[in-house]
Structure formats: structure tokens, C-alpha cells
Amino acid sequence: MLEFELGEFDIKEKRMLETFNDLGEAALSMSHYELASQSHLEDTAEDWKQFLAKSEVADYIKAEMELMQKIKLNKLISKLGKDNTDKSVGIANIIKVLTDMNKGSTKKEGPIFIYTYIKPNAAEMQAPNVRVLEDDPFLEAEGNGIK
């Protein structure tokens, strides 16, 4: 539940705060359009957009979502511990994604290289600029950290 000093919000924002709190957990994942449809007619989607952009509200939603992700992760891990009949790769992937999200920002900068091998067809094999490698050049390079 969002709780702030009453002086920090004007009358419209206080009404929106009440609506947000009344909606409970569902409000955390609603868009400004969805919130506008659930509130008073005079509260537009643009009003809700400005409300959600307020630093106090945005920080609260972020903190709540992080807490919910950790709780869901713990529930998944607990489920796997108790009921080991589910061998789903999907659950393992969900656990990995939630764990990565909880680690914080994983934004990487710089160019991205996708290393793959596609066997050339007969026409490509005859091209003068095609070179077929027998060994992996990245595994042989020194200092690349791959072993």
C-alpha cells in the first residue's frame, strides 16, 4: 500500500492514490490506460501516466515488483524441492530469468558477436572468398578466456 505525506499530492493525485491502493496488487502491473478505466471518469490515462512517473510512486512499484520476483523465485525453488516430479525445462528457465533479474542490471555494452557455423553449400564452396576452417579459431586464440 502506497503511503505518503498528504502534502505531497494534490486533490486529484490523492484520489488516484486511493484508487491505486484499493486495486491492491493488481495495480502494480496495470498500465496507465487500465488504471484510467478503473478509476473516476475525470482521471485520464495522461493523468495516470504522470502519477506513475512520480518518483515516489515509481520507486514504490519497482521495490514491490522486485520483492514479488524474489518471492516467486523462492516458491519455485521450494516447489522443486518438495515435488521433484516436474522435470520441466521451462521451470529451470524461469528460475534462471528471475535470478538474473534479481542480480540487478545486466546491461552489456559494446558490439555483440554471434558465433555460429553453417556448412557452405556446393556453390559457396566454389566461391573464391570462402574459407572453410577445420578448427575453432576462438578456442585457439590466447587470452580469450575460453578453454
N, CA, C and O atoms as a DFTB+ gen file, in Angstrom:
588 C
 N C O
     1  1       0.839      -1.174       0.000
     2  2       0.000       0.000       0.000
     3  2       0.889       1.244       0.000
     4  3       1.817       1.370       0.799
     5  1       0.580       2.142      -0.906
     6  2       1.327       3.394      -1.003
     7  2       0.901       4.337       0.111
     8  3      -0.288       4.608       0.277
     9  1       1.858       4.835       0.869
    10  2       1.553       5.798       1.921
    11  2       2.570       6.926       1.843
    12  3       3.779       6.697       1.885
    13  1       2.059       8.156       1.726
    14  2       2.920       9.326       1.630
    15  2       2.349      10.425       2.496
    16  3       1.205      10.356       2.947
    17  1       3.165      11.440       2.722
    18  2       2.686      12.631       3.415
    19  2       1.580      13.242       2.559
    20  3       1.711      13.335       1.339
    21  1       0.503      13.652       3.197
    22  2      -0.640      14.176       2.443
    23  2      -0.296      15.435       1.662
    24  3      -0.935      15.707       0.645
    25  1       0.671      16.199       2.091
    26  2       1.017      17.428       1.393
    27  2       1.727      17.204       0.072
    28  3       1.842      18.133      -0.729
    29  1       2.213      15.975      -0.178
    30  2       2.984      15.709      -1.389
    31  2       2.110      15.562      -2.635
    32  3       2.618      15.620      -3.754
    33  1       0.812      15.376      -2.455
    34  2      -0.095      15.160      -3.574
    35  2      -1.213      16.186      -3.559
    36  3      -1.666      16.613      -2.497
    37  1      -1.658      16.584      -4.762
    38  2      -2.818      17.460      -4.830
    39  2      -4.091      16.610      -4.695
    40  3      -3.999      15.393      -4.531
    41  1      -5.238      17.214      -4.760
    42  2      -6.503      16.503      -4.524
    43  2      -6.707      15.379      -5.540
    44  3      -7.107      14.274      -5.171
    45  1      -6.435      15.656      -6.811
    46  2      -6.606      14.633      -7.850
    47  2      -5.655      13.458      -7.596
    48  3      -6.050      12.297      -7.706
    49  1      -4.414      13.764      -7.260
    50  2      -3.436      12.703      -7.017
    51  2      -3.792      11.890      -5.778
    52  3      -3.547      10.685      -5.737
    53  1      -4.368      12.539      -4.767
    54  2      -4.803      11.818      -3.572
    55  2      -5.915      10.828      -3.930
    56  3      -5.938       9.702      -3.432
    57  1      -6.833      11.257      -4.793
    58  2      -7.911      10.374      -5.249
    59  2      -7.319       9.207      -6.045
    60  3      -7.750       8.064      -5.893
    61  1      -6.347       9.497      -6.879
    62  2      -5.705       8.451      -7.666
    63  2      -4.944       7.492      -6.753
    64  3      -4.926       6.285      -6.995
    65  1      -4.321       8.022      -5.715
    66  2      -3.610       7.195      -4.744
    67  2      -4.572       6.242      -4.042
    68  3      -4.249       5.072      -3.835
    69  1      -5.749       6.739      -3.676
    70  2      -6.766       5.883      -3.056
    71  2      -7.201       4.781      -4.008
    72  3      -7.320       3.623      -3.610
    73  1      -7.439       5.142      -5.273
    74  2      -7.830       4.143      -6.275
    75  2      -6.735       3.104      -6.447
    76  3      -7.012       1.906      -6.497
    77  1      -5.492       3.560      -6.539
    78  2      -4.351       2.650      -6.694
    79  2      -4.285       1.677      -5.523
    80  3      -4.100       0.477      -5.725
    81  1      -4.434       2.178      -4.310
    82  2      -4.392       1.331      -3.121
    83  2      -5.578       0.373      -3.070
    84  3      -5.429      -0.776      -2.655
    85  1      -6.762       0.841      -3.491
    86  2      -7.957      -0.024      -3.487
    87  2      -7.801      -1.197      -4.454
    88  3      -8.321      -2.283      -4.198
    89  1      -7.093      -0.985      -5.556
    90  2      -6.894      -2.050      -6.542
    91  2      -5.917      -3.111      -6.040
    92  3      -5.902      -4.233      -6.546
    93  1      -5.113      -2.762      -5.059
    94  2      -4.200      -3.726      -4.444
    95  2      -3.087      -4.171      -5.381
    96  3      -2.570      -3.382      -6.172
    97  1      -2.727      -5.446      -5.280
    98  2      -1.594      -5.995      -6.032
    99  2      -1.774      -5.847      -7.542
   100  3      -0.797      -5.673      -8.270
   101  1      -3.009      -5.914      -8.008
   102  2      -3.270      -5.811      -9.451
   103  2      -2.785      -4.477     -10.021
   104  3      -2.375      -4.407     -11.180
   105  1      -2.834      -3.422      -9.207
   106  2      -2.441      -2.088      -9.681
   107  2      -0.976      -2.032     -10.069
   108  3      -0.591      -1.231     -10.921
   109  1      -0.149      -2.874      -9.454
   110  2       1.282      -2.844      -9.730
   111  2       1.621      -3.180     -11.172
   112  3       2.632      -2.717     -11.699
   113  1       0.783      -3.979     -11.810
   114  2       1.082      -4.397     -13.179
   115  2       0.114      -3.806     -14.199
   116  3       0.069      -4.261     -15.342
   117  1      -0.650      -2.812     -13.805
   118  2      -1.602      -2.193     -14.730
   119  2      -0.961      -1.006     -15.446
   120  3      -0.149      -0.281     -14.872
   121  1      -1.341      -0.826     -16.704
   122  2      -0.873       0.341     -17.462
   123  2      -1.699       1.560     -17.064
   124  3      -2.718       1.445     -16.383
   125  1      -1.243       2.716     -17.498
   126  2      -1.985       3.938     -17.203
   127  2      -3.366       3.923     -17.862
   128  3      -4.301       4.533     -17.344
   129  1      -3.502       3.234     -18.993
   130  2      -4.804       3.117     -19.653
   131  2      -5.742       2.248     -18.817
   132  3      -6.915       2.580     -18.647
   133  1      -5.227       1.145     -18.300
   134  2      -6.041       0.253     -17.473
   135  2      -6.445       0.943     -16.172
   136  3      -7.579       0.799     -15.715
   137  1      -5.521       1.687     -15.580
   138  2      -5.855       2.410     -14.352
   139  2      -6.920       3.471     -14.614
   140  3      -7.806       3.675     -13.784
   141  1      -6.842       4.145     -15.758
   142  2      -7.847       5.159     -16.099
   143  2      -9.223       4.532     -16.248
   144  3     -10.224       5.131     -15.855
   145  1      -9.283       3.336     -16.810
   146  2     -10.587       2.674     -16.987
   147  2     -11.150       2.177     -15.663
   148  3     -12.357       1.956     -15.560
   149  1     -10.319       1.998     -14.657
   150  2     -10.747       1.502     -13.349
   151  2     -11.048       2.621     -12.359
   152  3     -11.520       2.350     -11.255
   153  1     -10.785       3.870     -12.728
   154  2     -10.913       4.978     -11.776
   155  2     -12.030       5.927     -12.180
   156  3     -12.822       5.630     -13.074
   157  1     -12.083       7.064     -11.513
   158  2     -13.097       8.074     -11.784
   159  2     -13.004       8.548     -13.230
   160  3     -11.929       8.540     -13.830
   161  1     -14.115       8.950     -13.767
   162  2     -14.161       9.369     -15.172
   163  2     -13.228      10.539     -15.467
   164  3     -12.701      10.650     -16.574
   165  1     -13.023      11.408     -14.484
   166  2     -12.169      12.577     -14.737
   167  2     -10.679      12.256     -14.716
   168  3      -9.865      13.093     -15.105
   169  1     -10.309      11.055     -14.266
   170  2      -8.907      10.648     -14.269
   171  2      -8.556      10.036     -15.621
   172  3      -8.961       8.914     -15.926
   173  1      -7.808      10.770     -16.421
   174  2      -7.462      10.310     -17.764
   175  2      -6.205       9.438     -17.733
   176  3      -5.502       9.364     -16.726
   177  1      -5.950       8.796     -18.840
   178  2      -4.739       7.982     -18.962
   179  2      -3.497       8.861     -18.806
   180  3      -2.494       8.426     -18.240
   181  1      -3.563      10.083     -19.303
   182  2      -2.429      11.005     -19.172
   183  2      -2.197      11.375     -17.709
   184  3      -1.054      11.487     -17.267
   185  1      -3.293      11.567     -16.954
   186  2      -3.162      11.835     -15.520
   187  2      -2.467      10.666     -14.823
   188  3      -1.576      10.859     -13.996
   189  1      -2.889       9.459     -15.170
   190  2      -2.291       8.271     -14.559
   191  2      -0.831       8.117     -14.971
   192  3      -0.001       7.677     -14.175
   193  1      -0.524       8.472     -16.193
   194  2       0.865       8.399     -16.661
   195  2       1.741       9.321     -15.819
   196  3       2.833       8.931     -15.405
   197  1       1.274      10.532     -15.564
   198  2       2.027      11.479     -14.739
   199  2       2.124      10.982     -13.302
   200  3       3.162      11.143     -12.659
   201  1       1.050      10.379     -12.793
   202  2       1.052       9.849     -11.436
   203  2       2.077       8.726     -11.301
   204  3       2.848       8.693     -10.342
   205  1       2.081       7.812     -12.260
   206  2       3.019       6.682     -12.216
   207  2       4.462       7.129     -12.406
   208  3       5.388       6.443     -11.973
   209  1       4.656       8.275     -13.050
   210  2       6.011       8.781     -13.294
   211  2       6.588       9.515     -12.083
   212  3       7.789       9.783     -12.036
   213  1       5.742       9.842     -11.105
   214  2       6.254      10.498      -9.893
   215  2       7.293       9.588      -9.251
   216  3       7.080       8.379      -9.150
   217  1       8.397      10.149      -8.823
   218  2       9.498       9.338      -8.311
   219  2       9.082       8.461      -7.128
   220  3       9.523       7.317      -7.026
   221  1       8.236       8.986      -6.231
   222  2       7.812       8.195      -5.074
   223  2       7.021       6.965      -5.511
   224  3       7.217       5.870      -4.984
   225  1       6.135       7.157      -6.470
   226  2       5.288       6.062      -6.953
   227  2       6.125       5.059      -7.740
   228  3       6.001       3.851      -7.538
   229  1       6.971       5.552      -8.633
   230  2       7.816       4.670      -9.448
   231  2       8.758       3.848      -8.571
   232  3       8.958       2.660      -8.823
   233  1       9.338       4.470      -7.546
   234  2      10.228       3.746      -6.637
   235  2       9.479       2.678      -5.854
   236  3       9.987       1.576      -5.649
   237  1       8.271       3.011      -5.420
   238  2       7.450       2.047      -4.685
   239  2       7.117       0.840      -5.553
   240  3       7.258      -0.302      -5.116
   241  1       6.673       1.094      -6.790
   242  2       6.305      -0.001      -7.698
   243  2       7.523      -0.869      -7.994
   244  3       7.423      -2.095      -8.000
   245  1       8.662      -0.248      -8.238
   246  2       9.888      -1.007      -8.518
   247  2      10.254      -1.900      -7.338
   248  3      10.573      -3.075      -7.523
   249  1      10.207      -1.346      -6.119
   250  2      10.552      -2.122      -4.926
   251  2       9.574      -3.281      -4.722
   252  3       9.990      -4.388      -4.380
   253  1       8.294      -3.036      -4.929
   254  2       7.285      -4.085      -4.770
   255  2       7.475      -5.198      -5.807
   256  3       7.357      -6.379      -5.481
   257  1       7.767      -4.820      -7.046
   258  2       7.952      -5.819      -8.104
   259  2       9.202      -6.666      -7.832
   260  3       9.187      -7.875      -8.062
   261  1      10.272      -6.047      -7.350
   262  2      11.481      -6.802      -7.018
   263  2      11.209      -7.790      -5.895
   264  3      11.678      -8.928      -5.933
   265  1      10.450      -7.353      -4.891
   266  2      10.093      -8.230      -3.784
   267  2       9.232      -9.398      -4.266
   268  3       9.438     -10.540      -3.853
   269  1       8.274      -9.108      -5.136
   270  2       7.402     -10.162      -5.668
   271  2       8.195     -11.168      -6.509
   272  3       7.918     -12.367      -6.461
   273  1       9.170     -10.691      -7.273
   274  2      10.006     -11.594      -8.066
   275  2      10.798     -12.523      -7.164
   276  3      10.914     -13.715      -7.449
   277  1      11.345     -11.988      -6.079
   278  2      12.101     -12.823      -5.142
   279  2      11.205     -13.869      -4.493
   280  3      11.607     -15.019      -4.316
   281  1       9.992     -13.465      -4.140
   282  2       9.049     -14.399      -3.517
   283  2       8.674     -15.497      -4.499
   284  3       8.644     -16.670      -4.127
   285  1       8.384     -15.136      -5.758
   286  2       8.038     -16.141      -6.768
   287  2       9.206     -17.096      -7.010
   288  3       8.999     -18.297      -7.186
   289  1      10.414     -16.577      -7.020
   290  2      11.600     -17.407      -7.186
   291  2      11.716     -18.402      -6.032
   292  3      11.969     -19.587      -6.248
   293  1      11.530     -17.913      -4.813
   294  2      11.599     -18.801      -3.654
   295  2      10.516     -19.880      -3.704
   296  3      10.762     -21.025      -3.324
   297  1       9.324     -19.520      -4.171
   298  2       8.241     -20.504      -4.285
   299  2       8.582     -21.567      -5.323
   300  3       8.333     -22.752      -5.104
   301  1       9.152     -21.145      -6.455
   302  2       9.537     -22.113      -7.486
   303  2      10.606     -23.071      -6.976
   304  3      10.528     -24.281      -7.193
   305  1      11.596     -22.518      -6.302
   306  2      12.665     -23.360      -5.767
   307  2      12.108     -24.310      -4.711
   308  3      12.485     -25.480      -4.659
   309  1      11.218     -23.806      -3.879
   310  2      10.597     -24.639      -2.848
   311  2       9.774     -25.759      -3.482
   312  3       9.795     -26.896      -3.009
   313  1       9.053     -25.434      -4.547
   314  2       8.240     -26.438      -5.246
   315  2       9.126     -27.534      -5.818
   316  3       8.785     -28.714      -5.737
   317  1      10.255     -27.155      -6.391
   318  2      11.154     -28.152      -6.952
   319  2      11.738     -29.046      -5.867
   320  3      11.992     -30.228      -6.098
   321  1      11.951     -28.475      -4.679
   322  2      12.499     -29.254      -3.588
   323  2      11.507     -30.269      -3.052
   324  3      11.896     -31.383      -2.701
   325  1      10.226     -29.905      -2.981
   326  2       9.206     -30.785      -2.415
   327  2       8.687     -31.787      -3.432
   328  3       8.543     -32.976      -3.146
   329  1       8.411     -31.284      -4.614
   330  2       7.777     -32.111      -5.640
   331  2       8.747     -32.255      -6.799
   332  3       8.719     -31.458      -7.736
   333  1       9.582     -33.237      -6.743
   334  2      10.620     -33.406      -7.751
   335  2      10.122     -34.180      -8.963
   336  3      10.922     -34.737      -9.715
   337  1       8.793     -34.221      -9.161
   338  2       8.252     -34.947     -10.310
   339  2       8.236     -34.084     -11.565
   340  3       8.148     -34.616     -12.671
   341  1       8.318     -32.781     -11.419
   342  2       8.283     -31.883     -12.572
   343  2       9.688     -31.710     -13.116
   344  3      10.525     -31.061     -12.489
   345  1       9.945     -32.276     -14.258
   346  2      11.272     -32.200     -14.884
   347  2      11.285     -31.143     -15.991
   348  3      12.113     -31.205     -16.900
   349  1      10.390     -30.196     -15.915
   350  2      10.230     -29.202     -16.959
   351  2      11.451     -28.294     -17.087
   352  3      11.958     -27.758     -16.102
   353  1      11.901     -28.139     -18.313
   354  2      12.990     -27.200     -18.601
   355  2      12.478     -25.780     -18.421
   356  3      13.247     -24.878     -18.087
   357  1      11.178     -25.577     -18.642
   358  2      10.584     -24.248     -18.510
   359  2      10.762     -23.676     -17.122
   360  3      11.056     -22.490     -16.976
   361  1      10.588     -24.500     -16.094
   362  2      10.747     -24.011     -14.722
   363  2      12.197     -23.614     -14.477
   364  3      12.471     -22.599     -13.837
   365  1      13.116     -24.411     -14.984
   366  2      14.535     -24.067     -14.829
   367  2      14.839     -22.739     -15.511
   368  3      15.588     -21.919     -14.980
   369  1      14.257     -22.529     -16.688
   370  2      14.471     -21.264     -17.400
   371  2      13.874     -20.088     -16.639
   372  3      14.476     -19.015     -16.576
   373  1      12.687     -20.288     -16.057
   374  2      12.055     -19.218     -15.275
   375  2      12.918     -18.875     -14.069
   376  3      13.114     -17.702     -13.750
   377  1      13.433     -19.904     -13.399
   378  2      14.300     -19.663     -12.239
   379  2      15.530     -18.873     -12.658
   380  3      15.940     -17.949     -11.955
   381  1      16.127     -19.227     -13.800
   382  2      17.314     -18.510     -14.268
   383  2      16.980     -17.047     -14.571
   384  3      17.732     -16.148     -14.194
   385  1      15.856     -16.808     -15.250
   386  2      15.473     -15.433     -15.593
   387  2      15.217     -14.626     -14.327
   388  3      15.691     -13.496     -14.207
   389  1      14.468     -15.197     -13.375
   390  2      14.188     -14.473     -12.137
   391  2      15.461     -14.210     -11.341
   392  3      15.619     -13.145     -10.745
   393  1      16.360     -15.179     -11.336
   394  2      17.632     -14.996     -10.636
   395  2      18.443     -13.877     -11.292
   396  3      19.014     -13.031     -10.604
   397  1      18.488     -13.878     -12.618
   398  2      19.217     -12.823     -13.334
   399  2      18.593     -11.454     -13.078
   400  3      19.309     -10.463     -12.937
   401  1      17.263     -11.394     -13.017
   402  2      16.587     -10.123     -12.769
   403  2      16.900      -9.614     -11.366
   404  3      17.022      -8.407     -11.155
   405  1      17.031     -10.520     -10.417
   406  2      17.318     -10.122      -9.044
   407  2      18.761      -9.691      -8.850
   408  3      19.071      -9.016      -7.868
   409  1      19.649     -10.063      -9.760
   410  2      21.052      -9.669      -9.652
   411  2      21.246      -8.193      -9.954
   412  3      22.290      -7.624      -9.635
   413  1      20.264      -7.581     -10.557
   414  2      20.386      -6.170     -10.907
   415  2      20.582      -6.023     -12.401
   416  3      20.257      -6.922     -13.177
   417  1      21.101      -4.910     -12.783
   418  2      21.279      -4.602     -14.199
   419  2      22.332      -5.508     -14.826
   420  3      23.460      -5.611     -14.344
   421  1      21.937      -6.150     -15.897
   422  2      22.878      -6.986     -16.641
   423  2      23.113      -6.403     -18.025
   424  3      23.464      -7.115     -18.966
   425  1      22.914      -5.104     -18.127
   426  2      23.084      -4.451     -19.414
   427  2      24.553      -4.495     -19.815
   428  3      25.437      -4.057     -19.079
   429  1      24.780      -5.030     -20.988
   430  2      26.137      -5.114     -21.507
   431  2      26.277      -4.101     -22.632
   432  3      25.338      -3.853     -23.388
   433  1      27.440      -3.534     -22.723
   434  2      27.677      -2.537     -23.749
   435  2      28.702      -3.046     -24.738
   436  3      29.489      -3.941     -24.428
   437  1      28.690      -2.475     -25.927
   438  2      29.641      -2.853     -26.958
   439  2      28.985      -3.742     -28.003
   440  3      27.803      -4.072     -27.909
   441  1      29.762      -4.114     -28.984
   442  2      29.201      -4.932     -30.065
   443  2      28.876      -6.348     -29.588
   444  3      29.489      -6.874     -28.659
   445  1      27.901      -6.937     -30.252
   446  2      27.505      -8.305     -29.957
   447  2      27.889      -9.168     -31.149
   448  3      27.538      -8.857     -32.287
   449  1      28.602     -10.240     -30.889
   450  2      29.001     -11.166     -31.937
   451  2      28.271     -12.478     -31.718
   452  3      28.269     -13.030     -30.618
   453  1      27.661     -12.962     -32.765
   454  2      27.016     -14.269     -32.711
   455  2      27.889     -15.212     -33.516
   456  3      28.056     -15.052     -34.725
   457  1      28.435     -16.183     -32.834
   458  2      29.373     -17.125     -33.427
   459  2      28.614     -18.402     -33.754
   460  3      28.096     -19.073     -32.862
   461  1      28.552     -18.730     -35.029
   462  2      27.835     -19.921     -35.457
   463  2      28.529     -20.530     -36.661
   464  3      29.366     -19.894     -37.302
   465  1      28.177     -21.746     -36.953
   466  2      28.748     -22.408     -38.114
   467  2      27.621     -22.951     -38.976
   468  3      26.760     -23.694     -38.505
   469  1      27.642     -22.575     -40.228
   470  2      26.703     -23.100     -41.206
   471  2      27.534     -23.700     -42.325
   472  3      28.350     -23.024     -42.951
   473  1      27.312     -24.958     -42.559
   474  2      28.094     -25.632     -43.591
   475  2      27.767     -25.013     -44.953
   476  3      26.598     -24.906     -45.323
   477  1      28.799     -24.607     -45.695
   478  2      28.552     -23.994     -47.003
   479  2      27.994     -25.020     -47.999
   480  3      28.332     -26.204     -47.968
   481  1      27.129     -24.514     -48.879
   482  2      26.605     -25.405     -49.921
   483  2      27.636     -25.511     -51.051
   484  3      28.702     -24.901     -50.979
   485  1      27.321     -26.270     -52.071
   486  2      28.278     -26.536     -53.154
   487  2      28.701     -25.253     -53.869
   488  3      29.877     -25.086     -54.191
   489  1      27.756     -24.348     -54.119
   490  2      28.076     -23.099     -54.815
   491  2      28.987     -22.225     -53.961
   492  3      29.922     -21.612     -54.474
   493  1      28.717     -22.167     -52.664
   494  2      29.543     -21.354     -51.772
   495  2      30.957     -21.927     -51.650
   496  3      31.925     -21.180     -51.500
   497  1      31.067     -23.230     -51.714
   498  2      32.388     -23.864     -51.623
   499  2      33.281     -23.467     -52.800
   500  3      34.506     -23.473     -52.672
   501  1      32.683     -23.122     -53.942
   502  2      33.449     -22.754     -55.134
   503  2      33.814     -21.272     -55.153
   504  3      34.642     -20.853     -55.962
   505  1      33.203     -20.468     -54.263
   506  2      33.471     -19.031     -54.255
   507  2      34.902     -18.774     -53.784
   508  3      35.381     -19.449     -52.872
   509  1      35.593     -17.804     -54.398
   510  2      36.998     -17.545     -54.051
   511  2      37.184     -16.958     -52.645
   512  3      38.265     -17.083     -52.070
   513  1      36.148     -16.320     -52.084
   514  2      36.312     -15.685     -50.776
   515  2      35.833     -16.556     -49.604
   516  3      35.776     -16.085     -48.468
   517  1      35.494     -17.807     -49.873
   518  2      35.027     -18.707     -48.812
   519  2      36.202     -19.523     -48.305
   520  3      36.972     -20.093     -49.079
   521  1      36.318     -19.564     -47.003
   522  2      37.379     -20.329     -46.373
   523  2      36.743     -21.255     -45.335
   524  3      36.076     -20.774     -44.419
   525  1      36.928     -22.525     -45.452
   526  2      36.383     -23.496     -44.521
   527  2      37.457     -23.805     -43.487
   528  3      38.560     -24.235     -43.825
   529  1      37.125     -23.585     -42.255
   530  2      38.066     -23.820     -41.168
   531  2      37.846     -25.212     -40.591
   532  3      36.710     -25.663     -40.447
   533  1      38.906     -25.864     -40.273
   534  2      38.830     -27.193     -39.676
   535  2      38.795     -27.116     -38.151
   536  3      38.223     -27.984     -37.491
   537  1      39.413     -26.067     -37.596
   538  2      39.476     -25.901     -36.150
   539  2      38.766     -24.616     -35.748
   540  3      38.586     -23.714     -36.565
   541  1      38.366     -24.542     -34.488
   542  2      37.693     -23.367     -33.950
   543  2      38.722     -22.277     -33.660
   544  3      39.554     -22.454     -32.769
   545  1      38.693     -21.149     -34.386
   546  2      39.709     -20.103     -34.187
   547  2      39.598     -19.418     -32.826
   548  3      40.591     -18.896     -32.319
   549  1      38.413     -19.412     -32.229
   550  2      38.232     -18.747     -30.943
   551  2      38.774     -19.579     -29.786
   552  3      39.202     -19.036     -28.768
   553  1      38.752     -20.863     -29.945
   554  2      39.300     -21.719     -28.893
   555  2      40.828     -21.701     -28.907
   556  3      41.464     -21.953     -27.884
   557  1      41.403     -21.409     -30.045
   558  2      42.855     -21.397     -30.160
   559  2      43.461     -20.058     -29.773
   560  3      44.644     -19.986     -29.438
   561  1      42.663     -18.994     -29.815
   562  2      43.198     -17.661     -29.525
   563  2      43.616     -17.575     -28.066
   564  3      42.937     -18.108     -27.188
   565  1      44.712     -16.916     -27.812
   566  2      45.232     -16.786     -26.453
   567  2      44.533     -15.621     -25.732
   568  3      44.237     -14.589     -26.335
   569  1      44.284     -15.805     -24.470
   570  2      43.727     -14.730     -23.652
   571  2      42.255     -14.491     -23.841
   572  3      41.747     -13.472     -23.373
   573  1      41.531     -15.389     -24.512
   574  2      40.115     -15.163     -24.719
   575  2      39.258     -15.734     -23.595
   576  3      38.047     -15.516     -23.580
   577  1      39.849     -16.446     -22.671
   578  2      39.116     -16.983     -21.526
   579  2      38.359     -18.260     -21.823
   580  3      37.723     -18.813     -20.926
   581  1      38.407     -18.743     -23.052
   582  2      37.709     -19.972     -23.419
   583  2      38.682     -21.115     -23.367
   584  3      39.786     -21.023     -23.902
   585  1      38.288     -22.184     -22.734
   586  2      39.161     -23.362     -22.673
   587  2      38.398     -24.592     -23.072
   588  3      38.958     -25.689     -23.086
